Amino acid sequence: MKPAPFSYFAPESLNAALELAAEHGYDAKLLAGGQSLVPAMNFRLVQPTVLIDLNQVDELAYVRETEQRGLRIGAMTRQRSVECDPLVAEVCPLLAEVMPHIAHPQIRNRGTIGGSLVHSDPAAELPVVAVALDATLTVRSNSGQRRVPALDFFQSLFTVDVAAGEMLVEVEFPPWSARTGYAFQEVARRHGDYALVGAAALVTLGEDGLCERARLVFLNVGDVPMEARHAAGMLRGQRLTEELIEEALNVAAEEEIDPVADIHATVAYQRHLARVLGRRCLQEAEARAQQIVEGR
Ligand SMILES: Cc1cc2nc3c(=O)[nH]c(=O)nc-3n(C[C@H](O)[C@H](O)[C@H](O)COP(=O)(O)OP(=O)(O)OC[C@H]3O[C@@H](n4cnc5c(N)ncnc54)[C@H](O)[C@@H]3O)c2cc1C
């Protein structure tokens, strides 16, 4: 099908885009990479009467290191640019590791980091990474800007904290402690498909080898990224034995996620995948942290 008729604007600056967004409010949609929006328009699932194309707003495409050795990434940065940027691999290796799991290179060539975060598909990888890494998202309108923690940004199915007239302009990933290991795992029916279930983990070890801090977040087992906060809390101050990880994963898989059965996976299978992927992630993240502690 073809989309319903719409007026098209291609502003060349952020200010001009924000003016248009303010003027057209709920009637307008912002066009980033178009990889989710255009199919939805073609199926007439969304029918904006105004399309504001951000592809000429060059000031929204960048990857920069912060003074604290975190990362700031502009909303219009292509997913493929994030994937290939050596600074991302160095400063935010979890993000670099996750990028190849998103769709296919052709889609990542067009798809943007901001588009994926705002689209907020429960099976998307970037929202999970944003929550796992405690990212902060900057949302701007022509009357000001506000910074939203990732945990609050993702509100419900395909719904984020961005109002009509507002735009996501930047995502900031803060640095994690030096002795932190990370891991990401997912199961998809074919490479490039949206995942059935996925997990991201971060483990920070103390110099004594005990877990100082842990983070475990799942994708596609709830409307938004599902943080297993209690499970991660069980690991704090402990040595990560197989038994403890199993115990924590039982809590995560039975109490902290909210899977819904679909044609590909029953709830029981999704809980099973969460257990398996969560365990693998925690073990891999711990092993990476251990290497850092031992200076390998
Ligand atoms: C075949 C296929 C497979 C895919 N597989 C995966 C996958 O495995 N994992 C995955 O995560 N994604 C997957 N995707 C989606 C892909 O990552 C998209 O790129 C992403 O979801 C949307 O990014 P975009 O830049 O294309 O945004 P668009 O499609 O242009 O926009 C998406 C939504 O975000 C809004 N928007 C965009 N930018 C902004 C902004 N700066 N501020 C406010 N609102 C904004 C738009 O108005 C729209 O509502 C797949 C897509 C396809 C077509």
The ligand as an ORCA input file, in Angstrom:
! r2SCAN-3c Opt
* xyz 0 1
  C      13.287     -5.736      8.367
  C      13.583     -4.941      9.612
  C      14.170     -5.579     10.678
  C      14.431     -4.859     11.839
  N      15.019     -5.518     12.891
  C      15.313     -4.835     14.012
  C      15.955     -5.470     15.110
  O      16.292     -6.665     15.078
  N      16.201     -4.728     16.213
  C      15.849     -3.397     16.287
  O      16.093     -2.777     17.320
  N      15.277     -2.774     15.263
  C      14.999     -3.441     14.129
  N      14.400     -2.794     13.085
  C      14.041     -1.365     13.251
  C      15.208     -0.456     12.932
  O      16.197     -0.539     13.943
  C      14.765      1.003     12.828
  O      15.842      1.682     12.320
  C      14.339      1.710     14.108
  O      13.330      1.072     14.789
  C      13.771      3.085     13.797
  O      14.794      3.959     13.500
  P      14.667      4.955     12.304
  O      15.815      5.889     12.419
  O      14.489      4.225     11.044
  O      13.335      5.770     12.724
  P      12.019      6.104     11.904
  O      11.433      4.866     11.342
  O      12.251      7.232     10.982
  O      11.107      6.645     13.117
  C      10.611      5.765     14.101
  C       9.720      6.571     15.058
  O      10.504      7.454     15.853
  C      10.101      8.821     15.652
  N      11.348      9.586     15.691
  C      12.464      9.357     14.964
  N      13.452     10.171     15.346
  C      12.955     10.944     16.340
  C      13.509     11.970     17.169
  N      14.777     12.366     17.050
  N      12.700     12.532     18.099
  C      11.427     12.141     18.252
  N      10.849     11.168     17.488
  C      11.611     10.577     16.564
  C       9.393      8.825     14.329
  O       8.474      9.905     14.244
  C       8.698      7.484     14.358
  O       7.551      7.539     15.146
  C      14.126     -3.466     11.919
  C      13.543     -2.825     10.807
  C      13.279     -3.541      9.679
  C      12.662     -2.820      8.513
*
